[in-house]
Amino acid sequence: MDYTKSMGGAALGARLRRLSDAVDRDATRAYATLGITFEQRWFGVLNQLALNGPMTVSELAATLRITRASVSQTRQSLEEAGIVTTKDHPSDARQRHLVLSRTGTALIRRLRPLWQAMDAAALDVNAAAGDAAAALDRLEAVLTQQSMFDRIVEKLSDNGGNAKFRRAKS
C-alpha cells in the first residue's frame, strides 16, 4: 500500500516532495548520461542568466520566487564550480551582478539541447496528466490567498487549539 497516496490531500506536501524528487532524480540521470556534472538546484539561476544576462541575487530571487538565501547558496556553489562569477553592478555599488563565466557559457551551450528535450518531456508529462500545471497554478493561488500555516492555526483555533499557535499568529 502507498501510504501517502492513500492519505489523499492530507499528504499533499509529501506527494509534492516525492514527485519533485522523482523528476530531479531523472534530470540528474540525464546529466550524468551525458557526462555532465550538474546540480539540479543550479537550473533556475543558470537558465535566468542564460536568458537575461547578468542579474543580482535579489533580481534572481524575485524572478524565481525563491528566497535570497536560496539564491545566495546556489551562487556560492556555482562560483565554487567556476560556472558563474560576480562583477560590480553598473549603478549600485552595494550590489553585484552574477555573470556566466567562460566555463558557464560553454556549459550552457552544451546543456541547451538537453534542456530543450527536458522541456518537451515535461510538456508530454503535463499533457498526459491532464494539464497538471493548471492544477499547480490553482494550488499556488489558493496558498497565496491563505498560507498553509494560517490554515493550520485556524484549524487549531476551531478545535480549541493551542494557545502558543494563537499567539504566534497575532
DSSP file (Angstrom, degrees, kcal/mol; ACC not computed):
  #  RESIDUE AA STRUCTURE BP1 BP2  ACC     N-H-->O    O-->H-N    N-H-->O    O-->H-N    TCO  KAPPA ALPHA  PHI   PSI    X-CA   Y-CA   Z-CA
    1    1 A M              0   0    0      0, 0.0     2,-1.0     0, 0.0     0, 0.0   0.000 360.0 360.0 360.0 142.2    0.0    0.0    0.0
    2    2 A D     >  -     0   0    0      1,-0.2     4,-2.5     2,-0.1     5,-0.2  -0.828 360.0-166.0 -95.8 100.6    1.2    3.5   -0.8
    3    3 A Y  H  > S+     0   0    0     -2,-1.0     4,-1.3     1,-0.2    -1,-0.2   0.919  84.5  47.9 -56.4 -49.9    0.6    5.4    2.5
    4    4 A T  H  4 S+     0   0    0      1,-0.2     4,-0.4     2,-0.2     3,-0.3   0.900 113.3  48.2 -63.2 -39.2    1.0    8.9    1.1
    5    5 A K  H >4 S+     0   0    0      1,-0.2     3,-1.3     2,-0.2    -1,-0.2   0.897 108.6  54.2 -65.9 -39.0   -1.3    8.2   -1.8
    6    6 A S  H 3< S+     0   0    0     -4,-2.5    -1,-0.2     1,-0.3    -2,-0.2   0.753 100.2  62.3 -66.9 -22.6   -3.9    6.6    0.5
    7    7 A M  T >< S-     0   0    0     -4,-1.3     3,-1.6    -3,-0.3    -1,-0.3   0.614  87.1-168.7 -78.4 -12.1   -3.9    9.9    2.6
    8    8 A G  G X   -     0   0    0     -3,-1.3     3,-1.6    -4,-0.4    -1,-0.2  -0.326  65.4  -4.2  61.5-137.0   -5.2   11.9   -0.4
    9    9 A G  G >  S+     0   0    0      1,-0.3     3,-1.5     2,-0.1    -1,-0.3   0.691 123.9  73.4 -63.9 -20.8   -5.0   15.6    0.1
   10   10 A A  G <  S+     0   0    0     -3,-1.6    -1,-0.3     1,-0.3     3,-0.2   0.746  99.6  46.4 -67.1 -21.2   -3.8   15.3    3.7
   11   11 A A  G <> S+     0   0    0     -3,-1.6     4,-2.6    -7,-0.3    -1,-0.3  -0.044  74.4 129.1-108.3  30.9   -0.4   14.2    2.4
   12   12 A L  H <> S+     0   0    0     -3,-1.5     4,-2.5     1,-0.2     5,-0.2   0.904  72.5  47.1 -54.1 -49.5   -0.1   17.0   -0.2
   13   13 A G  H  > S+     0   0    0     -3,-0.2     4,-2.4     1,-0.2    -1,-0.2   0.909 112.9  49.0 -61.4 -43.4    3.4   18.1    0.9
   14   14 A A  H  > S+     0   0    0      1,-0.2     4,-2.4     2,-0.2    -1,-0.2   0.904 112.0  48.8 -64.4 -41.0    4.7   14.6    0.9
   15   15 A R  H  X S+     0   0    0     -4,-2.6     4,-2.5     2,-0.2     5,-0.2   0.916 111.7  48.8 -65.7 -42.3    3.3   13.8   -2.5
   16   16 A L  H  X S+     0   0    0     -4,-2.5     4,-2.6    -5,-0.2    -2,-0.2   0.913 112.7  48.1 -64.1 -42.3    4.7   17.1   -4.0
   17   17 A R  H  X S+     0   0    0     -4,-2.4     4,-2.8     2,-0.2    -2,-0.2   0.919 111.9  50.0 -63.0 -43.2    8.2   16.3   -2.5
   18   18 A R  H  X S+     0   0    0     -4,-2.4     4,-2.2     2,-0.2    -2,-0.2   0.924 113.3  45.0 -62.7 -44.8    8.1   12.8   -3.8
   19   19 A L  H  X S+     0   0    0     -4,-2.5     4,-2.4     2,-0.2    -1,-0.2   0.914 113.6  50.1 -65.2 -42.4    7.2   13.9   -7.3
   20   20 A S  H  X S+     0   0    0     -4,-2.6     4,-2.7     1,-0.2    -2,-0.2   0.913 110.4  50.4 -61.9 -42.9    9.8   16.6   -7.2
   21   21 A D  H  X S+     0   0    0     -4,-2.8     4,-2.7     2,-0.2    -1,-0.2   0.902 109.9  50.7 -61.7 -41.1   12.4   14.1   -6.1
   22   22 A A  H  X S+     0   0    0     -4,-2.2     4,-2.1     2,-0.2    -2,-0.2   0.920 112.1  46.1 -64.5 -43.7   11.5   11.8   -8.9
   23   23 A V  H  X S+     0   0    0     -4,-2.4     4,-2.3     1,-0.2    -2,-0.2   0.927 114.0  48.7 -64.1 -44.6   11.7   14.5  -11.5
   24   24 A D  H  X S+     0   0    0     -4,-2.7     4,-2.7     2,-0.2    -2,-0.2   0.897 109.4  52.5 -63.1 -40.7   15.1   15.7  -10.1
   25   25 A R  H  X S+     0   0    0     -4,-2.7     4,-2.2     1,-0.2    -1,-0.2   0.926 110.9  47.2 -60.9 -44.1   16.5   12.1  -10.0
   26   26 A D  H  X S+     0   0    0     -4,-2.1     4,-2.1     2,-0.2    -2,-0.2   0.891 112.0  49.9 -66.1 -38.3   15.6   11.6  -13.7
   27   27 A A  H  X S+     0   0    0     -4,-2.3     4,-2.4     2,-0.2    -2,-0.2   0.925 109.9  51.1 -64.0 -43.3   17.1   15.0  -14.6
   28   28 A T  H  X S+     0   0    0     -4,-2.7     4,-2.5     1,-0.2    -2,-0.2   0.895 109.1  51.3 -61.0 -40.2   20.3   14.1  -12.7
   29   29 A R  H  X S+     0   0    0     -4,-2.2     4,-2.5     2,-0.2    -1,-0.2   0.898 108.3  52.1 -62.5 -40.4   20.4   10.8  -14.6
   30   30 A A  H  X S+     0   0    0     -4,-2.1     4,-1.2     2,-0.2    -2,-0.2   0.930 111.2  46.3 -63.2 -45.3   20.1   12.7  -17.9
   31   31 A Y  H ><>S+     0   0    0     -4,-2.4     5,-2.7     1,-0.2     3,-0.5   0.938 113.4  49.5 -60.3 -46.6   23.0   15.0  -17.0
   32   32 A A  H ><5S+     0   0    0     -4,-2.5     3,-1.6     1,-0.2    -2,-0.2   0.868 104.1  58.9 -62.9 -37.4   25.1   12.0  -15.8
   33   33 A T  H 3<5S+     0   0    0     -4,-2.5    -1,-0.2     1,-0.3    -2,-0.2   0.844 108.2  46.3 -60.4 -33.4   24.4   10.1  -19.1
   34   34 A L  T <<5S-     0   0    0     -4,-1.2    -1,-0.3    -3,-0.5    -2,-0.2   0.402 119.9-112.6 -88.2   2.3   25.9   13.0  -21.0
   35   35 A G  T < 5 +     0   0    0     -3,-1.6     2,-0.5     1,-0.2    -3,-0.2   0.779  69.9 142.8  74.0  26.4   28.9   13.1  -18.6
   36   36 A I      < -     0   0    0     -5,-2.7     2,-0.7    -6,-0.2    -1,-0.2  -0.882  47.8-142.9-105.8 125.1   27.9   16.4  -17.2
   37   37 A T        +     0   0    0     -2,-0.5     2,-0.3    -3,-0.1    -9,-0.0  -0.774  41.7 153.7 -82.6 116.7   28.3   17.2  -13.5
   38   38 A F        -     0   0    0     -2,-0.7     2,-0.5   -10,-0.1    -6,-0.1  -0.983  39.9-143.9-151.8 131.4   25.3   19.3  -12.7
   39   39 A E    >   -     0   0    0     -2,-0.3     3,-2.4     1,-0.1     4,-0.4  -0.863  19.1-138.3 -95.9 127.8   23.2   20.0   -9.6
   40   40 A Q  G >  S+     0   0    0     -2,-0.5     3,-1.5     1,-0.3     4,-0.4   0.811 100.8  66.1 -56.9 -31.9   19.5   20.4  -10.3
   41   41 A R  G 3  S+     0   0    0      1,-0.3     4,-0.5     2,-0.1    -1,-0.3   0.699  92.5  64.0 -65.0 -16.9   19.3   23.3   -7.9
   42   42 A W  G <> S+     0   0    0     -3,-2.4     4,-2.7     1,-0.2     5,-0.3   0.737  80.7  85.1 -74.3 -22.6   21.5   25.3  -10.3
   43   43 A F  H <> S+     0   0    0     -3,-1.5     4,-3.3    -4,-0.4     5,-0.3   0.884  85.9  47.8 -53.5 -53.8   19.0   25.2  -13.2
   44   44 A G  H  > S+     0   0    0     -4,-0.4     4,-2.1     1,-0.2    -1,-0.2   0.911 116.4  42.9 -56.8 -47.5   16.8   28.2  -12.3
   45   45 A V  H  > S+     0   0    0     -4,-0.5     4,-2.4     2,-0.2    -1,-0.2   0.944 117.7  45.4 -65.2 -48.6   19.7   30.5  -11.7
   46   46 A L  H  X S+     0   0    0     -4,-2.7     4,-2.6     1,-0.2    -2,-0.2   0.916 112.1  51.6 -63.4 -42.3   21.7   29.4  -14.8
   47   47 A N  H  X S+     0   0    0     -4,-3.3     4,-2.3    -5,-0.3    -1,-0.2   0.913 111.0  48.1 -61.2 -42.5   18.6   29.4  -17.0
   48   48 A Q  H  X S+     0   0    0     -4,-2.1     4,-3.2    -5,-0.3     5,-0.4   0.904 112.2  48.5 -65.8 -41.0   17.8   33.0  -16.0
   49   49 A L  H  X S+     0   0    0     -4,-2.4     4,-1.9     1,-0.2    -2,-0.2   0.889 112.6  49.1 -66.1 -37.3   21.4   34.1  -16.5
   50   50 A A  H  < S+     0   0    0     -4,-2.6    -2,-0.2    -5,-0.2    -1,-0.2   0.880 119.5  38.1 -67.4 -37.5   21.4   32.4  -20.0
   51   51 A L  H  < S+     0   0    0     -4,-2.3    -2,-0.2    -5,-0.2    -3,-0.2   0.869 132.8  21.4 -79.7 -38.4   18.1   34.1  -20.9
   52   52 A N  H  < S-     0   0    0     -4,-3.2    -3,-0.2     1,-0.3    -2,-0.2   0.530  93.7-133.4-113.7  -9.3   18.6   37.6  -19.3
   53   53 A G     <  +     0   0    0     -4,-1.9    -1,-0.3    -5,-0.4    -2,-0.1  -0.451  68.3   9.7  80.5-163.6   22.3   38.1  -18.9
   54   54 A P  S    S+     0   0    0      0, 0.0     2,-0.3     0, 0.0    45,-0.2  -0.160  71.1 171.9 -55.3 137.5   23.8   39.5  -15.6
   55   55 A M  B     -A   98   0A   0     43,-1.4    43,-3.6    34,-0.0     2,-0.1  -0.976  29.3-117.6-143.4 154.8   21.4   39.6  -12.7
   56   56 A T     >  -     0   0    0     -2,-0.3     4,-2.5    41,-0.3     5,-0.2  -0.463  33.4-108.8 -84.6 164.6   21.6   40.4   -9.0
   57   57 A V  H  > S+     0   0    0     39,-0.5     4,-2.7     1,-0.2     5,-0.2   0.907 122.0  51.7 -57.9 -42.6   20.8   37.9   -6.3
   58   58 A S  H  > S+     0   0    0      2,-0.2     4,-2.4     1,-0.2    -1,-0.2   0.908 109.3  48.8 -63.3 -42.5   17.7   40.0   -5.5
   59   59 A E  H  > S+     0   0    0      2,-0.2     4,-2.5     1,-0.2    -1,-0.2   0.912 113.1  47.7 -63.9 -42.1   16.6   40.0   -9.1
   60   60 A L  H  X S+     0   0    0     -4,-2.5     4,-2.9     2,-0.2     5,-0.3   0.924 111.2  50.5 -64.7 -44.2   17.0   36.3   -9.4
   61   61 A A  H  X>S+     0   0    0     -4,-2.7     5,-1.7     1,-0.2     4,-1.3   0.916 113.2  46.2 -60.5 -43.5   15.1   35.6   -6.2
   62   62 A A  H  <5S+     0   0    0     -4,-2.4    -1,-0.2     2,-0.2    -2,-0.2   0.919 115.1  46.2 -66.2 -43.0   12.2   37.8   -7.3
   63   63 A T  H  <5S+     0   0    0     -4,-2.5    -2,-0.2     1,-0.2    -1,-0.2   0.912 120.5  38.0 -65.8 -43.2   12.1   36.2  -10.8
   64   64 A L  H  <5S-     0   0    0     -4,-2.9    -1,-0.2    -5,-0.2    -2,-0.2   0.598 104.1-130.3 -84.7 -11.8   12.3   32.7   -9.5
   65   65 A R  T  <5 +     0   0    0     -4,-1.3     2,-0.3    -5,-0.3    -3,-0.2   0.922  67.3 118.3  58.3  47.7   10.1   33.4   -6.5
   66   66 A I  S   <S-     0   0    0     -5,-1.7    -1,-0.2    -6,-0.2    -2,-0.1  -0.819  71.0 -77.5-130.3 173.3   12.5   31.9   -4.0
   67   67 A T     >  -     0   0    0     -2,-0.3     4,-2.0     1,-0.1     5,-0.2  -0.337  29.3-125.2 -74.7 153.6   14.4   33.3   -1.1
   68   68 A R  H  > S+     0   0    0      1,-0.2     4,-2.9     2,-0.2     5,-0.2   0.868 113.5  58.6 -60.7 -36.4   17.5   35.4   -1.5
   69   69 A A  H  > S+     0   0    0      2,-0.2     4,-2.3     1,-0.2    -1,-0.2   0.899 104.8  49.5 -61.4 -40.5   19.3   33.0    0.9
   70   70 A S  H  > S+     0   0    0      2,-0.2     4,-2.1     1,-0.2    -1,-0.2   0.919 112.6  46.6 -65.1 -43.3   18.5   30.1   -1.5
   71   71 A V  H  X S+     0   0    0     -4,-2.0     4,-3.0     1,-0.2    -2,-0.2   0.907 111.1  52.9 -64.9 -40.6   19.9   32.1   -4.5
   72   72 A S  H  X S+     0   0    0     -4,-2.9     4,-2.4     2,-0.2    -2,-0.2   0.898 109.0  48.9 -62.4 -40.8   22.9   33.0   -2.5
   73   73 A Q  H  X S+     0   0    0     -4,-2.3     4,-2.0     2,-0.2    -1,-0.2   0.912 113.4  47.0 -64.1 -42.2   23.6   29.4   -1.6
   74   74 A T  H  X S+     0   0    0     -4,-2.1     4,-2.8     2,-0.2    -2,-0.2   0.913 110.4  53.1 -65.2 -42.8   23.3   28.4   -5.3
   75   75 A R  H  X S+     0   0    0     -4,-3.0     4,-2.8     1,-0.2     5,-0.2   0.930 108.4  50.2 -56.2 -47.0   25.5   31.3   -6.3
   76   76 A Q  H  X S+     0   0    0     -4,-2.4     4,-2.4     1,-0.2    -1,-0.2   0.918 112.0  47.0 -60.3 -44.1   28.2   30.1   -3.9
   77   77 A S  H  X S+     0   0    0     -4,-2.0     4,-1.6     1,-0.2    -1,-0.2   0.900 113.0  49.1 -64.8 -41.5   28.0   26.6   -5.3
   78   78 A L  H  <>S+     0   0    0     -4,-2.8     5,-2.5     2,-0.2     6,-0.9   0.873 111.2  50.0 -66.4 -37.4   28.1   27.9   -8.9
   79   79 A E  H ><5S+     0   0    0     -4,-2.8     3,-1.4    -5,-0.2    -2,-0.2   0.918 108.5  51.9 -65.6 -43.2   31.1   30.1   -8.1
   80   80 A E  H 3<5S+     0   0    0     -4,-2.4    -1,-0.2     1,-0.3    -2,-0.2   0.843 109.6  50.4 -61.7 -32.8   32.9   27.2   -6.5
   81   81 A A  T 3<5S-     0   0    0     -4,-1.6    -1,-0.3    -5,-0.2    -2,-0.2   0.502 114.8-120.0 -82.6  -4.2   32.3   25.1   -9.7
   82   82 A G  T < 5S+     0   0    0     -3,-1.4    22,-0.4    -4,-0.3    21,-0.4   0.688  82.0 117.0  76.4  18.5   33.7   28.0  -11.8
   83   83 A I  S   <S+     0   0    0     -5,-2.5    18,-2.5    20,-0.2     2,-0.3   0.794  75.3  23.7 -91.3 -32.2   30.3   28.4  -13.7
   84   84 A V  E     -B  100   0A   0     -6,-0.9     2,-0.3    16,-0.3    16,-0.2  -0.902  60.8-173.6-128.9 161.7   29.5   31.9  -12.5
   85   85 A T  E     -B   99   0A   0     14,-2.7    14,-3.0    -2,-0.3     2,-0.3  -0.855  22.3-119.7-138.0 174.4   31.4   34.9  -11.3
   86   86 A T  E     -B   98   0A   0     -2,-0.3     2,-0.3    12,-0.2    12,-0.2  -0.899  23.4-176.5-120.2 153.0   30.3   38.3   -9.9
   87   87 A K  E     -B   97   0A   0     10,-2.0    10,-3.0    -2,-0.3    -2,-0.0  -0.960  39.5 -79.1-140.9 160.8   31.0   41.8  -11.1
   88   88 A D  E     -B   96   0A   0     -2,-0.3     8,-0.2     8,-0.2     5,-0.1  -0.264  47.3-112.5 -59.9 141.9   30.2   45.2   -9.9
   89   89 A H        -     0   0    0      6,-1.6    -1,-0.1     3,-0.5     6,-0.1  -0.586  23.7-131.4 -71.8 136.0   26.7   46.5  -10.5
   90   90 A P  S    S+     0   0    0      0, 0.0    -1,-0.1     0, 0.0     3,-0.1   0.776  98.5  18.7 -65.1 -25.8   26.9   49.4  -13.0
   91   91 A S  S    S+     0   0    0      1,-0.2     2,-0.4     2,-0.0    -2,-0.0   0.459 120.5  55.1-125.9  -1.0   24.6   51.7  -11.0
   92   92 A D    >   -     0   0    0      3,-0.1     3,-1.8     1,-0.1    -3,-0.5  -0.874  54.3-166.7-140.1 104.2   24.6   50.4   -7.4
   93   93 A A  T 3  S+     0   0    0     -2,-0.4    -1,-0.1     1,-0.3    -4,-0.1   0.682  88.0  64.4 -64.3 -17.6   27.9   49.9   -5.6
   94   94 A R  T 3  S+     0   0    0     -6,-0.1    -1,-0.3     2,-0.0     2,-0.3   0.659 100.0  61.9 -79.2 -14.8   26.1   47.9   -2.9
   95   95 A Q    <   -     0   0    0     -3,-1.8    -6,-1.6    -6,-0.1     2,-0.4  -0.735  64.4-154.0-114.8 160.2   25.1   45.1   -5.3
   96   96 A R  E     - B   0  88A   0     -2,-0.3   -39,-0.5    -8,-0.2     2,-0.4  -0.975  16.1-130.6-129.5 144.7   26.9   42.6   -7.5
   97   97 A H  E     - B   0  87A   0    -10,-3.0   -10,-2.0    -2,-0.4     2,-0.4  -0.741  15.4-132.8 -91.2 140.6   25.8   41.0  -10.7
   98   98 A L  E     -AB  55  86A   0    -43,-3.6   -43,-1.4    -2,-0.4     2,-0.4  -0.813  31.9-176.3 -87.3 135.4   26.1   37.3  -11.2
   99   99 A V  E     - B   0  85A   0    -14,-3.0   -14,-2.7    -2,-0.4     2,-0.2  -0.984  30.3-108.4-135.4 141.4   27.6   36.6  -14.6
  100  100 A L  E     - B   0  84A   0     -2,-0.4   -16,-0.3   -16,-0.2   -17,-0.1  -0.510  35.7-137.8 -65.8 134.2   28.2   33.4  -16.5
  101  101 A S     >  -     0   0    0    -18,-2.5     4,-2.7    -2,-0.2     5,-0.2  -0.274  32.5 -95.2 -79.1 176.5   32.0   32.6  -16.7
  102  102 A R  H  > S+     0   0    0      1,-0.2     4,-2.1     2,-0.2     5,-0.2   0.915 131.7  49.3 -59.0 -42.3   33.6   31.3  -19.8
  103  103 A T  H  > S+     0   0    0    -21,-0.4     4,-2.3     1,-0.2    -1,-0.2   0.900 110.5  50.5 -62.3 -41.9   33.1   27.8  -18.4
  104  104 A G  H  > S+     0   0    0    -22,-0.4     4,-2.5   -21,-0.3    -2,-0.2   0.896 108.5  51.0 -64.5 -41.1   29.5   28.6  -17.6
  105  105 A T  H  X S+     0   0    0     -4,-2.7     4,-2.0     2,-0.2    -1,-0.2   0.904 111.7  47.7 -63.5 -41.7   28.8   29.9  -21.1
  106  106 A A  H  X S+     0   0    0     -4,-2.1     4,-2.0     2,-0.2    -2,-0.2   0.888 111.0  52.1 -65.5 -38.8   30.3   26.7  -22.6
  107  107 A L  H  X S+     0   0    0     -4,-2.3     4,-2.4     2,-0.2    -2,-0.2   0.916 107.4  51.6 -63.7 -43.1   28.2   24.6  -20.2
  108  108 A I  H  X S+     0   0    0     -4,-2.5     4,-2.2     2,-0.2    -1,-0.2   0.922 108.4  51.8 -60.0 -44.3   25.0   26.4  -21.3
  109  109 A R  H  < S+     0   0    0     -4,-2.0    -1,-0.2     1,-0.2    -2,-0.2   0.914 113.2  45.2 -57.8 -42.5   25.8   25.7  -24.9
  110  110 A R  H  < S+     0   0    0     -4,-2.0     4,-0.5     1,-0.2    -1,-0.2   0.843 115.9  46.5 -69.9 -33.6   26.3   22.1  -24.1
  111  111 A L  H  X S+     0   0    0     -4,-2.4     4,-3.1     1,-0.2     3,-0.3   0.734  88.3  86.4 -82.1 -23.4   23.1   21.9  -22.0
  112  112 A R  H  X S+     0   0    0     -4,-2.2     4,-2.4     1,-0.2     5,-0.2   0.881  90.9  45.6 -49.9 -50.6   20.8   23.7  -24.4
  113  113 A P  H  > S+     0   0    0      0, 0.0     4,-2.1     0, 0.0    -1,-0.2   0.899 115.0  49.0 -61.3 -38.0   19.8   20.6  -26.4
  114  114 A L  H  > S+     0   0    0     -4,-0.5     4,-2.8    -3,-0.3    -2,-0.2   0.934 110.5  50.0 -64.7 -45.5   19.2   18.6  -23.2
  115  115 A W  H  X S+     0   0    0     -4,-3.1     4,-2.6     1,-0.2    -1,-0.2   0.882 109.4  51.9 -61.8 -37.5   17.1   21.4  -21.7
  116  116 A Q  H  X S+     0   0    0     -4,-2.4     4,-2.3    -5,-0.3    -1,-0.2   0.912 111.0  47.5 -64.3 -41.1   15.0   21.5  -24.8
  117  117 A A  H  X S+     0   0    0     -4,-2.1     4,-2.5     2,-0.2    -2,-0.2   0.894 111.7  50.7 -65.4 -39.4   14.5   17.7  -24.6
  118  118 A M  H  X S+     0   0    0     -4,-2.8     4,-2.7     2,-0.2    -2,-0.2   0.911 109.8  50.3 -63.8 -42.1   13.6   18.1  -20.9
  119  119 A D  H  X S+     0   0    0     -4,-2.6     4,-2.3     2,-0.2    -2,-0.2   0.928 111.8  47.6 -60.5 -45.3   11.1   20.9  -21.7
  120  120 A A  H  X S+     0   0    0     -4,-2.3     4,-2.1     2,-0.2    -2,-0.2   0.907 112.7  48.7 -63.7 -42.1    9.5   18.7  -24.4
  121  121 A A  H  X S+     0   0    0     -4,-2.5     4,-2.6     2,-0.2    -1,-0.2   0.905 110.6  51.0 -64.1 -41.2    9.3   15.7  -22.0
  122  122 A A  H  X S+     0   0    0     -4,-2.7     4,-2.8     1,-0.2    -2,-0.2   0.893 108.9  51.0 -63.9 -39.4    7.8   17.9  -19.3
  123  123 A L  H  X S+     0   0    0     -4,-2.3     4,-2.4     2,-0.2    -1,-0.2   0.894 109.8  50.8 -64.4 -38.7    5.2   19.1  -21.7
  124  124 A D  H  X S+     0   0    0     -4,-2.1     4,-2.8     2,-0.2    -2,-0.2   0.941 112.2  46.2 -60.9 -47.8    4.4   15.5  -22.6
  125  125 A V  H  X S+     0   0    0     -4,-2.6     4,-1.9     1,-0.2    -2,-0.2   0.919 111.9  51.6 -62.0 -44.1    4.0   14.6  -18.9
  126  126 A N  H  <>S+     0   0    0     -4,-2.8     5,-2.2     1,-0.2     6,-0.9   0.927 112.9  44.8 -59.3 -45.8    1.9   17.6  -18.3
  127  127 A A  H ><5S+     0   0    0     -4,-2.4     3,-1.8     1,-0.2    -2,-0.2   0.921 112.0  51.6 -65.1 -44.2   -0.5   16.8  -21.2
  128  128 A A  H 3<5S+     0   0    0     -4,-2.8    -1,-0.2     1,-0.3    -2,-0.2   0.808 108.8  52.5 -63.2 -29.0   -0.6   13.1  -20.2
  129  129 A A  T 3<5S-     0   0    0     -4,-1.9    -1,-0.3    -5,-0.2    -2,-0.2   0.305 123.9-103.4 -89.6   8.7   -1.6   14.2  -16.6
  130  130 A G  T < 5S-     0   0    0     -3,-1.8    -3,-0.2     1,-0.1    -2,-0.1   0.906  80.3 -43.3  73.8  41.1   -4.4   16.4  -17.9
  131  131 A D    >>< +     0   0    0     -5,-2.2     4,-1.2    -8,-0.1     3,-0.8   0.974  69.4 179.0  65.9  60.4   -2.7   19.7  -17.5
  132  132 A A  H 3> S+     0   0    0     -6,-0.9     4,-2.4     1,-0.2     5,-0.2   0.814  77.1  66.0 -58.2 -31.7   -1.1   19.2  -14.1
  133  133 A A  H 3> S+     0   0    0      1,-0.2     4,-2.3     2,-0.2    -1,-0.2   0.873  98.0  52.8 -61.6 -36.4    0.4   22.7  -14.4
  134  134 A A  H <> S+     0   0    0     -3,-0.8     4,-2.1     2,-0.2    -1,-0.2   0.898 108.6  49.8 -65.4 -39.4   -3.1   24.2  -14.3
  135  135 A A  H  X S+     0   0    0     -4,-1.2     4,-2.5     2,-0.2    -2,-0.2   0.898 110.7  49.9 -65.2 -39.2   -3.8   22.3  -11.1
  136  136 A L  H  X S+     0   0    0     -4,-2.4     4,-2.9     2,-0.2    -2,-0.2   0.875 107.7  54.1 -66.2 -36.5   -0.5   23.6   -9.6
  137  137 A D  H  X S+     0   0    0     -4,-2.3     4,-2.2     2,-0.2    -2,-0.2   0.925 110.4  46.7 -60.4 -43.8   -1.5   27.1  -10.6
  138  138 A R  H  X S+     0   0    0     -4,-2.1     4,-2.4     2,-0.2    -2,-0.2   0.916 112.2  50.3 -64.5 -42.6   -4.7   26.7   -8.7
  139  139 A L  H  X S+     0   0    0     -4,-2.5     4,-2.3     1,-0.2    -2,-0.2   0.924 110.9  48.8 -60.9 -45.2   -2.9   25.3   -5.7
  140  140 A E  H  X S+     0   0    0     -4,-2.9     4,-1.8     1,-0.2    -1,-0.2   0.897 110.8  50.8 -62.5 -40.4   -0.4   28.2   -5.7
  141  141 A A  H  X S+     0   0    0     -4,-2.2     4,-1.9     2,-0.2    -1,-0.2   0.907 109.7  50.1 -64.2 -41.7   -3.3   30.7   -5.9
  142  142 A V  H  X S+     0   0    0     -4,-2.4     4,-1.8     1,-0.2    -2,-0.2   0.917 112.8  46.2 -63.0 -43.4   -5.1   29.1   -3.0
  143  143 A L  H  < S+     0   0    0     -4,-2.3    -1,-0.2     1,-0.2    -2,-0.2   0.764 109.1  55.6 -73.2 -23.9   -1.9   29.1   -0.9
  144  144 A T  H  < S+     0   0    0     -4,-1.8     3,-0.2    -5,-0.2    -1,-0.2   0.871 107.1  50.4 -71.4 -36.8   -1.2   32.7   -1.9
  145  145 A Q  H  < S+     0   0    0     -4,-1.9     2,-0.3     1,-0.3    -2,-0.2   0.897 135.3   0.7 -66.7 -40.8   -4.7   33.6   -0.6
  146  146 A Q  S  < S-     0   0    0     -4,-1.8    -1,-0.3    -5,-0.1    -2,-0.1  -0.905  81.6-128.1-152.5 120.9   -4.1   31.9    2.7
  147  147 A S     >  -     0   0    0     -2,-0.3     4,-2.0    -3,-0.2     5,-0.1  -0.149  23.7-114.6 -66.1 161.2   -0.9   30.1    3.7
  148  148 A M  H  > S+     0   0    0      2,-0.2     4,-2.5     1,-0.2     5,-0.2   0.895 118.0  55.9 -61.1 -40.5   -0.8   26.6    5.0
  149  149 A F  H  > S+     0   0    0      1,-0.2     4,-2.6     2,-0.2     5,-0.2   0.943 107.2  47.8 -57.8 -48.7    0.5   27.9    8.3
  150  150 A D  H  > S+     0   0    0      1,-0.2     4,-2.3     2,-0.2    -1,-0.2   0.874 111.7  51.0 -61.5 -36.9   -2.5   30.3    8.6
  151  151 A R  H  X S+     0   0    0     -4,-2.0     4,-2.3     2,-0.2    -1,-0.2   0.890 109.7  50.0 -66.7 -39.4   -4.9   27.4    7.8
  152  152 A I  H  X S+     0   0    0     -4,-2.5     4,-2.6     2,-0.2    -2,-0.2   0.943 111.4  47.9 -63.6 -47.4   -3.2   25.2   10.4
  153  153 A V  H  X S+     0   0    0     -4,-2.6     4,-2.6     1,-0.2    -2,-0.2   0.906 111.1  51.9 -59.8 -41.9   -3.6   27.9   13.1
  154  154 A E  H  X S+     0   0    0     -4,-2.3     4,-2.4    -5,-0.2    -1,-0.2   0.912 110.2  48.1 -60.9 -43.6   -7.2   28.4   12.0
  155  155 A K  H  X S+     0   0    0     -4,-2.3     4,-1.2     2,-0.2     6,-0.3   0.892 111.5  50.1 -66.2 -39.7   -7.9   24.6   12.4
  156  156 A L  H  <>S+     0   0    0     -4,-2.6     5,-1.6     1,-0.2     3,-0.4   0.920 111.7  48.4 -62.5 -42.6   -6.3   24.6   15.8
  157  157 A S  H ><5S+     0   0    0     -4,-2.6     3,-1.6     1,-0.2    -2,-0.2   0.886 106.3  56.8 -64.9 -39.3   -8.3   27.6   16.9
  158  158 A D  H 3<5S+     0   0    0     -4,-2.4    -1,-0.2     1,-0.3    -2,-0.2   0.804 111.2  45.0 -60.5 -29.0  -11.5   25.9   15.6
  159  159 A N  T 3<5S-     0   0    0     -4,-1.2    -1,-0.3    -3,-0.4    -2,-0.2   0.103 130.6 -90.2-103.8  21.5  -10.8   23.0   17.9
  160  160 A G  T < 5S-     0   0    0     -3,-1.6    -3,-0.2     2,-0.1    -2,-0.1   0.121  71.7-164.5  89.2 -23.6   -9.9   24.9   20.9
  161  161 A G      < -     0   0    0     -5,-1.6     2,-0.5    -6,-0.3    -4,-0.1   0.512  23.9 -56.4  42.5-175.9   -6.3   24.9   19.7
  162  162 A N    >>  -     0   0    0      1,-0.1     4,-1.8    -9,-0.1     3,-0.7  -0.870  36.0-142.1-103.5 126.1   -3.0   25.6   21.2
  163  163 A A  H 3> S+     0   0    0     -2,-0.5     4,-2.4     1,-0.2     5,-0.2   0.837 101.0  61.5 -58.8 -34.4   -2.5   29.0   22.8
  164  164 A K  H 3> S+     0   0    0      1,-0.2     4,-2.1     2,-0.2    -1,-0.2   0.902 106.1  45.9 -60.1 -41.7    1.1   29.1   21.6
  165  165 A F  H <> S+     0   0    0     -3,-0.7     4,-1.7     2,-0.2    -1,-0.2   0.880 110.2  52.9 -70.1 -38.3   -0.2   29.0   18.0
  166  166 A R  H  X S+     0   0    0     -4,-1.8     4,-1.1     1,-0.2    -2,-0.2   0.908 112.6  45.2 -63.7 -39.6   -2.9   31.6   18.5
  167  167 A R  H  < S+     0   0    0     -4,-2.4     3,-0.2     1,-0.2    -2,-0.2   0.898 109.2  55.9 -68.8 -40.2   -0.2   34.0   20.0
  168  168 A A  H  < S+     0   0    0     -4,-2.1    -1,-0.2     1,-0.2    -2,-0.2   0.840 106.7  50.7 -63.0 -32.7    2.2   33.2   17.1
  169  169 A K  H  <        0   0    0     -4,-1.7    -1,-0.2     1,-0.2    -2,-0.2   0.843 360.0 360.0 -75.0 -32.8   -0.3   34.2   14.5
  170  170 A S     <        0   0    0     -4,-1.1    -1,-0.2    -3,-0.2    -2,-0.2   0.497 360.0 360.0 -77.2 360.0   -1.2   37.6   16.1
